[in-house]
Amino acid sequence: MARRYWPRLFPSRFQFNRFISSSSAFKAFDPPPSVPHRRVVVTGLGLVTPLGCGVESTWKRLIEGECGVRAITPEDLKMSGFDKETRLHTYDQLSSKVAATVPCGTNSGEFNDEIWLNPKEHRSISRFIGYALCATNEALRGAKWIPTEQAEKEKTGVSIGGGIGSISDILDASQMICEKRLRRLSPFFIPRMLINMAAGHVSMKYGFQGPNHAVVTACATGGHSIGDAARMVQFGDADVMVAGGTESSIDALSIAGFCRSRALSTKYNSTPEQASRPFDCGRDGFVIGEGSGILVLEELEHAKKRGAKMYAEVRGYGMSGDAYHITQPHIDGRGAILAMTRALKQSGLRPDQVDYVNAHATSTPLGDTVEANAIRSVFSEHATSGALALSSTKGAVGHLLGAAGAVEAIFAVLSIYHGIAPLTLNLTNPDPVFNNGFMPLTASKTIPIRAALSNSFGFGGTNASLLFSAIS
């Protein structure tokens, strides 16, 4: 049989390179346009926390040493689809029976369910989304930024994340399947549980068409959401970003899960206000909390042009990964050290120019010690001389999981704005790691604060540090 010759399907390397060099279509591009350095400031704040609904009420109660932790009841477990016997049995089996819940009602400083979670009007809005909408409303009104012009809406974005989403909706839906009542499953089930729907609802409510972003990095979510949003403003993706975190996971399944992982406090069920005790020798686990923290971040010149009130500047953002364990930090605290040093490097500030650190410290035996050593390592003599104010506000509000980093970032911003470093509640017997002048605050302290650092660390070894400064 005659041999058949087929044309080559692909050119040789020599032919390809000669084609590229001779073809104008393959000439090198000009470099991308340089990105101007854009400074980012905080022009609006919104809070929904266990200390109250609103920035003013929360901050006042925080610095006065009040506590938002209380004992939970079977009704707090959100098991509406189950009979009373099952609810009581589940409650009895929980080893931790304390939580930091958002006060709800119609009084000042309370979260109003009728406004934000009315089932007749908001069937697609679960509680964690409602918290974000409420905090965003306060932040935008405080910033006086509710644009009506299309161009302004296109340059305003949203970056709101969460850690878990609506577990209570998942529990109810699972019960329907077990009872063969699938046809009764709400068509809004999926939109109610998806974490990015908090950002989605904020975007839709106000018509914001800039970046729409949702971070899910466990307990570092709030910090990452704010840091990512600041970079979007710096790079020109938006002039204004609504950024923060939200969480509502005080329910049977979430609490049971954390109980089984032995992460929650169990020794203080009869004295709930003493349960969250960061850096204290008597700590035995964190107290689960809920709420939302939202900041309005804005390009400096944009804020100046419209005469906006400016609380602080986002000066640095550091990230790292422990690359070690699913829940525990490495004993040397390397991940925390990397996040803090990277935030400092980006800020251009020296460690001795930072006046206050809002620690992540959740009231867990290992985590608090590792972070304390990491802070000592980064700030060295500045920490041991007593010049660095340090506290964990989780003693007052518990651990808000995906909202923690955002709420605590707001506390750091307010510490700069008001010149007050908040206390660490329930710190009566400090961990031996503290000595030689290095000690967390046990009472709120009025001092000039030029720069403040906020730490957030999450399961999976994900870390975020945000550095804020007074505006110069």
C-alpha positions as CSV (number, residue, x, y, z in Angstrom):
1,M,0.0,0.0,0.0
2,A,1.3,3.4,-1.0
3,R,2.6,5.6,1.9
4,R,0.5,8.6,2.5
5,Y,2.0,12.0,3.5
6,W,-0.1,14.3,5.6
7,P,0.7,18.0,6.0
8,R,2.1,19.0,9.4
9,L,-0.7,20.1,11.7
10,F,1.5,22.3,13.9
11,P,4.5,24.5,12.8
12,S,7.9,23.8,14.2
13,R,9.2,25.9,17.1
14,F,11.5,27.7,14.7
15,Q,8.6,28.6,12.4
16,F,6.4,29.7,15.3
17,N,9.1,32.0,16.8
18,R,9.8,33.5,13.4
19,F,6.1,34.1,12.9
20,I,5.8,35.9,16.2
21,S,8.8,38.1,15.6
22,S,7.6,39.1,12.2
23,S,4.0,39.7,13.1
24,S,2.8,43.0,14.4
25,A,-0.1,41.1,16.1
26,F,2.4,39.5,18.5
27,K,4.5,42.5,19.4
28,A,4.8,43.1,23.2
29,F,2.1,45.1,24.8
30,D,2.8,48.3,26.5
31,P,3.0,47.9,30.3
32,P,-0.3,48.2,32.2
33,P,-1.1,51.7,33.5
34,S,0.4,52.5,36.8
35,V,-2.0,52.5,39.7
36,P,-1.9,55.8,41.7
37,H,-1.6,55.4,45.5
38,R,-5.1,56.1,46.9
39,R,-5.5,56.5,50.7
40,V,-8.5,54.9,52.4
41,V,-10.4,56.4,55.3
42,V,-13.3,55.3,57.5
43,T,-16.4,57.5,57.1
44,G,-19.2,55.4,58.5
45,L,-19.7,52.8,61.3
46,G,-22.6,50.4,62.1
47,L,-22.9,47.9,64.9
48,V,-25.3,45.2,66.0
49,T,-23.7,43.4,69.0
50,P,-24.6,41.6,72.2
51,L,-24.1,45.0,73.9
52,G,-26.8,46.7,71.9
53,C,-27.9,47.8,68.5
54,G,-26.0,50.9,67.4
55,V,-22.5,52.3,67.7
56,E,-23.1,54.7,70.5
57,S,-24.9,52.3,72.9
58,T,-22.4,49.5,72.2
59,W,-19.3,51.6,72.7
60,K,-20.7,53.2,75.9
61,R,-21.5,49.8,77.5
62,L,-18.1,48.4,76.3
63,I,-15.9,51.0,77.9
64,E,-18.0,51.0,81.1
65,G,-17.3,47.3,81.5
66,E,-20.8,45.9,80.9
67,C,-21.3,42.3,79.5
68,G,-23.5,40.9,76.8
69,V,-23.2,37.3,77.8
70,R,-26.2,35.5,79.3
71,A,-27.5,32.0,79.9
72,I,-29.4,30.4,77.0
73,T,-32.7,28.7,77.1
74,P,-34.3,26.0,74.9
75,E,-36.0,28.7,72.9
76,D,-32.6,30.2,71.9
77,L,-31.8,27.0,70.0
78,K,-34.1,27.9,67.1
79,M,-35.7,24.4,66.7
80,S,-39.1,25.5,65.6
81,G,-39.7,22.4,63.5
82,F,-39.2,20.1,66.5
83,D,-41.5,19.1,69.4
84,K,-40.9,20.3,72.9
85,E,-39.5,17.0,74.2
86,T,-36.8,17.1,71.5
87,R,-35.9,20.7,72.2
88,L,-35.5,20.0,75.9
89,H,-33.5,16.9,75.3
90,T,-31.1,18.7,73.0
91,Y,-30.7,21.6,75.4
92,D,-30.0,19.2,78.3
93,Q,-27.2,17.5,76.3
94,L,-25.3,20.8,75.5
95,S,-22.2,21.1,77.7
96,S,-22.1,24.9,77.2
97,K,-25.2,26.9,78.1
98,V,-24.0,30.5,77.7
99,A,-24.0,32.8,74.7
100,A,-23.7,36.5,73.7
101,T,-27.0,37.3,72.1
102,V,-28.1,40.5,70.4
103,P,-30.8,42.2,72.5
104,C,-34.1,42.2,70.5
105,G,-37.1,44.4,70.9
106,T,-38.5,47.8,70.1
107,N,-36.6,49.9,72.6
108,S,-33.6,52.1,71.9
109,G,-30.5,50.0,71.5
110,E,-32.4,46.8,70.5
111,F,-32.6,45.0,67.2
112,N,-36.2,45.3,65.9
113,D,-37.2,42.0,64.3
114,E,-40.4,43.6,62.9
115,I,-38.3,46.1,60.8
116,W,-35.5,43.8,59.6
117,L,-37.0,40.3,59.7
118,N,-40.7,40.7,59.0
119,P,-41.6,37.3,57.4
120,K,-44.3,38.9,55.3
121,E,-41.9,41.3,53.6
122,H,-38.5,39.6,53.9
123,R,-39.0,35.9,53.3
124,S,-35.5,35.6,51.7
125,I,-33.8,37.4,54.7
126,S,-32.4,35.2,57.5
127,R,-31.2,36.7,60.8
128,F,-27.5,37.1,59.8
129,I,-28.6,39.0,56.7
130,G,-30.9,41.2,58.8
131,Y,-28.1,42.1,61.1
132,A,-25.9,43.2,58.2
133,L,-28.8,45.3,56.7
134,C,-29.3,47.0,60.1
135,A,-25.6,47.7,60.7
136,T,-25.2,48.9,57.1
137,N,-28.2,51.3,57.5
138,E,-26.5,52.9,60.5
139,A,-23.1,53.1,58.7
140,L,-24.4,54.7,55.5
141,R,-26.6,57.2,57.4
142,G,-23.6,58.1,59.6
143,A,-21.4,58.5,56.5
144,K,-24.2,60.5,54.8
145,W,-23.6,58.4,51.7
146,I,-26.8,57.1,50.1
147,P,-26.1,58.0,46.5
148,T,-28.8,58.6,43.9
149,E,-26.6,59.3,40.8
150,Q,-25.9,56.3,38.7
151,A,-22.2,57.1,38.4
152,E,-21.9,57.2,42.2
153,K,-23.7,53.9,42.6
154,E,-21.3,52.2,40.1
155,K,-18.4,53.4,42.2
156,T,-19.8,52.0,45.4
157,G,-19.2,48.4,46.3
158,V,-20.0,45.9,49.0
159,S,-17.7,43.4,50.9
160,I,-19.6,41.6,53.6
161,G,-18.7,38.1,54.7
162,G,-19.8,35.6,57.3
163,G,-18.4,32.5,58.9
164,I,-21.3,30.0,58.8
165,G,-24.5,31.3,57.3
166,S,-28.0,30.3,58.5
167,I,-27.5,26.9,60.1
168,S,-31.0,27.1,61.7
169,D,-32.5,27.1,58.2
170,I,-30.5,24.0,57.3
171,L,-31.6,22.3,60.4
172,D,-35.3,23.0,59.7
173,A,-34.9,21.9,56.1
174,S,-33.3,18.6,57.1
175,Q,-36.1,17.9,59.5
176,M,-38.6,18.4,56.7
177,I,-36.8,15.8,54.6
178,C,-36.6,13.4,57.5
179,E,-40.4,13.7,58.0
180,K,-41.0,13.4,54.2
181,R,-42.4,17.0,54.0
182,L,-40.2,18.1,51.1
183,R,-43.0,20.0,49.4
184,R,-43.1,22.4,52.4
185,L,-39.5,23.4,51.9
186,S,-39.4,27.2,51.3
187,P,-38.2,28.2,47.8
188,F,-36.2,30.9,49.7
189,F,-34.2,28.2,51.6
190,I,-31.0,28.6,49.4
191,P,-31.0,32.4,49.4
192,R,-31.5,32.5,53.1
193,M,-28.5,30.4,53.9
194,L,-25.9,31.6,51.4
195,I,-23.3,33.8,53.0
196,N,-22.9,36.1,50.0
197,M,-26.5,37.1,50.2
198,A,-25.8,39.6,53.0
199,A,-23.6,41.5,50.5
200,G,-26.2,40.8,47.8
201,H,-29.1,42.3,49.8
202,V,-27.1,45.4,50.7
203,S,-26.2,45.9,47.1
204,M,-29.8,45.5,45.9
205,K,-31.3,47.7,48.6
206,Y,-29.1,50.7,47.8
207,G,-28.4,50.0,44.1
208,F,-24.6,49.7,44.6
209,Q,-23.0,48.3,41.4
210,G,-19.4,48.3,42.3
211,P,-17.5,45.2,43.5
212,N,-19.8,42.7,45.3
213,H,-17.6,40.5,47.5
214,A,-18.1,38.0,50.3
215,V,-15.3,36.5,52.3
216,V,-15.6,33.2,54.2
217,T,-12.5,32.7,56.3
218,A,-14.0,31.5,59.6
219,C,-13.2,33.9,62.5
220,A,-10.9,36.1,60.3
221,T,-13.7,36.9,57.9
222,G,-14.5,40.4,59.2
223,G,-10.8,41.4,59.0
224,H,-10.3,40.0,55.5
225,S,-13.6,41.6,54.3
226,I,-12.4,45.1,55.4
227,G,-8.8,44.6,54.2
228,D,-9.9,43.4,50.8
229,A,-12.4,46.3,50.5
230,A,-9.7,48.8,51.3
231,R,-7.5,47.4,48.5
232,M,-10.4,47.7,46.1
233,V,-10.5,51.4,46.9
234,Q,-6.8,51.7,46.7
235,F,-6.7,50.1,43.2
236,G,-9.6,52.2,42.0
237,D,-12.2,49.5,41.7
238,A,-14.5,51.7,43.8
239,D,-14.5,55.0,45.5
240,V,-16.6,53.8,48.4
241,M,-16.9,50.3,49.9
242,V,-19.4,49.0,52.5
243,A,-17.4,46.4,54.3
244,G,-17.6,44.1,57.3
245,G,-18.9,40.8,58.7
246,T,-22.1,39.3,60.0
247,E,-23.1,36.2,61.9
248,S,-26.1,34.6,63.7
249,S,-25.2,31.1,64.7
250,I,-26.7,30.8,68.2
251,D,-28.7,27.7,67.3
252,A,-28.8,24.0,68.3
253,L,-26.6,22.6,65.6
254,S,-23.9,25.3,65.8
255,I,-23.6,25.2,69.6
256,A,-23.6,21.4,69.6
257,G,-20.9,21.3,66.9
258,F,-18.6,23.7,68.9
259,C,-19.4,21.7,72.1
260,R,-18.3,18.5,70.4
261,S,-15.0,20.2,69.3
262,R,-14.5,21.3,72.9
263,A,-14.1,24.9,71.9
264,L,-16.8,26.5,74.1
265,S,-16.7,27.5,77.8
266,T,-18.5,25.0,80.0
267,K,-17.4,26.0,83.6
268,Y,-19.5,29.1,83.9
269,N,-23.0,28.0,83.0
270,S,-24.3,29.3,86.4
271,T,-22.4,32.6,86.1
272,P,-22.6,33.4,82.4
273,E,-21.2,36.9,82.6
274,Q,-17.9,35.4,83.8
275,A,-17.6,32.9,81.0
276,S,-15.7,34.9,78.5
277,R,-12.4,35.7,80.1
278,P,-9.6,36.4,77.6
279,F,-6.0,36.0,78.9
280,D,-7.3,34.9,82.3
281,C,-6.0,31.7,83.9
282,G,-9.6,30.6,84.5
283,R,-10.5,30.6,80.8
284,D,-11.8,27.3,79.4
285,G,-13.2,28.1,76.0
286,F,-14.9,30.9,74.0
287,V,-18.5,32.1,74.3
288,I,-20.4,32.0,71.0
289,G,-21.8,35.4,70.0
290,E,-23.7,37.0,67.2
291,G,-24.0,40.4,65.5
292,S,-22.6,42.5,62.7
293,G,-20.1,45.2,62.2
294,I,-20.1,47.4,59.0
295,L,-17.7,50.2,58.0
296,V,-17.9,52.6,55.1
297,L,-14.5,52.9,53.5
298,E,-13.8,55.8,51.2
299,E,-11.0,57.2,49.1
300,L,-9.5,60.1,51.0
301,E,-9.9,62.8,48.4
302,H,-13.5,61.6,47.6
303,A,-14.3,62.0,51.3
304,K,-12.7,65.4,51.6
305,K,-14.5,66.7,48.5
306,R,-17.9,65.9,50.0
307,G,-17.0,67.0,53.5
308,A,-17.4,63.6,55.1
309,K,-16.7,62.9,58.7
310,M,-13.5,60.8,58.9
311,Y,-12.8,58.5,61.9
312,A,-9.5,57.0,60.9
313,E,-7.3,55.8,58.0
314,V,-6.9,52.2,57.0
315,R,-3.1,52.2,57.1
316,G,-2.1,48.5,56.8
317,Y,-3.5,45.1,56.1
318,G,-1.5,41.9,56.8
319,M,-2.5,38.3,56.0
320,S,-0.9,34.9,56.6
321,G,-1.5,31.2,56.9
322,D,-0.3,29.0,59.8
323,A,0.0,25.9,57.5
324,Y,-0.2,23.8,60.6
325,H,-3.5,22.6,62.1
326,I,-7.2,22.7,61.4
327,T,-8.1,24.6,64.6
328,Q,-4.9,25.2,66.7
329,P,-2.3,27.8,66.1
330,H,1.4,26.7,66.0
331,I,3.0,27.2,69.4
332,D,5.5,29.7,68.1
333,G,2.7,32.0,66.8
334,R,4.5,32.4,63.4
335,G,1.2,33.0,61.5
336,A,0.1,35.8,63.9
337,I,3.6,37.3,63.8
338,L,3.6,37.3,59.9
339,A,0.1,39.0,59.8
340,M,1.1,41.7,62.2
341,T,4.5,42.4,60.7
342,R,3.0,42.6,57.2
343,A,0.4,45.1,58.3
344,L,3.1,47.2,59.9
345,K,5.3,47.0,56.8
346,Q,2.5,48.1,54.5
347,S,1.6,51.0,56.9
348,G,5.1,52.4,57.0
349,L,4.8,52.7,60.8
350,R,7.2,51.3,63.4
351,P,6.0,49.0,66.1
352,D,6.6,51.7,68.8
353,Q,4.2,54.0,66.9
354,V,1.2,51.7,67.6
355,D,-0.6,52.7,70.8
356,Y,-3.3,50.0,71.1
357,V,-3.8,46.4,70.1
358,N,-7.3,44.8,70.0
359,A,-6.3,41.2,70.4
360,H,-8.2,38.3,68.8
361,A,-7.9,36.4,72.1
362,T,-11.0,34.3,72.3
363,S,-10.7,33.0,75.9
364,T,-9.2,29.6,74.8
365,P,-6.2,28.2,76.8
366,L,-3.8,27.8,73.9
367,G,-4.9,30.5,71.5
368,D,-4.6,33.4,74.0
369,T,-1.1,32.4,75.1
370,V,0.2,32.0,71.6
371,E,-1.2,35.4,70.6
372,A,0.2,37.1,73.6
373,N,3.7,35.7,72.9
374,A,3.3,36.8,69.2
375,I,2.4,40.4,70.2
376,R,5.4,40.5,72.6
377,S,7.6,39.2,69.8
378,V,6.4,41.9,67.3
379,F,6.3,44.8,69.7
380,S,9.3,43.9,71.9
381,E,10.3,46.6,74.4
382,H,7.3,48.7,73.3
383,A,5.1,46.1,74.8
384,T,7.1,45.2,77.9
385,S,7.6,48.9,78.8
386,G,3.9,49.2,79.3
387,A,3.6,51.8,76.5
388,L,1.4,49.5,74.4
389,A,-2.3,49.3,75.5
390,L,-3.6,45.8,74.9
391,S,-7.1,44.2,75.4
392,S,-9.5,41.7,74.1
393,T,-13.1,43.0,73.9
394,K,-14.4,39.4,73.6
395,G,-14.8,39.4,77.4
396,A,-17.8,41.8,76.9
397,V,-19.3,40.6,73.6
398,G,-18.1,36.9,73.3
399,H,-16.8,35.6,70.0
400,L,-18.9,36.8,67.0
401,L,-17.2,34.3,64.6
402,G,-17.4,35.8,61.1
403,A,-18.4,39.2,62.5
404,A,-15.7,39.3,65.2
405,G,-13.0,40.9,63.0
406,A,-15.3,43.7,61.8
407,V,-16.8,44.5,65.2
408,E,-13.3,44.6,66.8
409,A,-12.0,46.7,63.9
410,I,-14.7,49.2,64.7
411,F,-13.6,49.1,68.4
412,A,-10.1,49.9,67.2
413,V,-11.3,52.8,65.1
414,L,-13.3,54.2,68.0
415,S,-10.3,53.9,70.3
416,I,-8.5,56.3,68.0
417,Y,-11.4,58.6,67.5
418,H,-12.3,58.9,71.2
419,G,-8.8,58.3,72.7
420,I,-10.0,55.4,74.9
421,A,-8.6,51.9,75.0
422,P,-11.4,49.5,76.2
423,L,-10.8,47.0,78.9
424,T,-10.5,43.2,79.0
425,L,-13.5,42.0,81.0
426,N,-13.1,39.2,83.6
427,L,-9.3,39.4,83.7
428,T,-8.8,38.7,87.4
429,N,-5.8,36.3,87.3
430,P,-3.7,37.0,84.2
431,D,-1.9,34.3,82.4
432,P,1.7,33.9,83.5
433,V,2.8,34.9,80.0
434,F,2.3,38.5,81.1
435,N,5.1,40.1,83.1
436,N,7.6,42.9,83.1
437,G,5.0,45.6,82.3
438,F,3.3,43.6,79.6
439,M,-0.3,43.4,80.8
440,P,-3.8,43.7,79.2
441,L,-6.0,46.5,80.4
442,T,-8.4,45.6,83.2
443,A,-10.1,49.0,83.0
444,S,-10.8,51.3,80.1
445,K,-8.0,53.8,79.7
446,T,-8.1,57.3,78.3
447,I,-4.9,57.9,76.3
448,P,-3.9,59.5,73.0
449,I,-4.1,56.7,70.4
450,R,-2.5,57.5,67.1
451,A,-2.5,54.0,65.7
452,A,-4.4,50.8,66.6
453,L,-4.0,47.2,65.4
454,S,-6.8,44.7,65.3
455,N,-6.1,40.9,65.0
456,S,-8.4,38.2,63.7
457,F,-7.4,34.5,63.4
458,G,-9.6,31.7,62.1
459,F,-9.8,27.9,61.9
460,G,-7.7,26.5,59.1
461,G,-4.8,28.8,60.2
462,T,-6.0,31.9,58.4
463,N,-4.9,35.2,59.9
464,A,-5.6,38.9,59.3
465,S,-4.3,42.1,60.9
466,L,-5.7,45.5,60.3
467,L,-3.8,48.7,61.2
468,F,-5.7,52.0,61.6
469,S,-4.3,55.4,62.3
470,A,-5.3,58.9,63.0
471,I,-5.6,60.9,59.7
472,S,-2.6,63.1,59.0
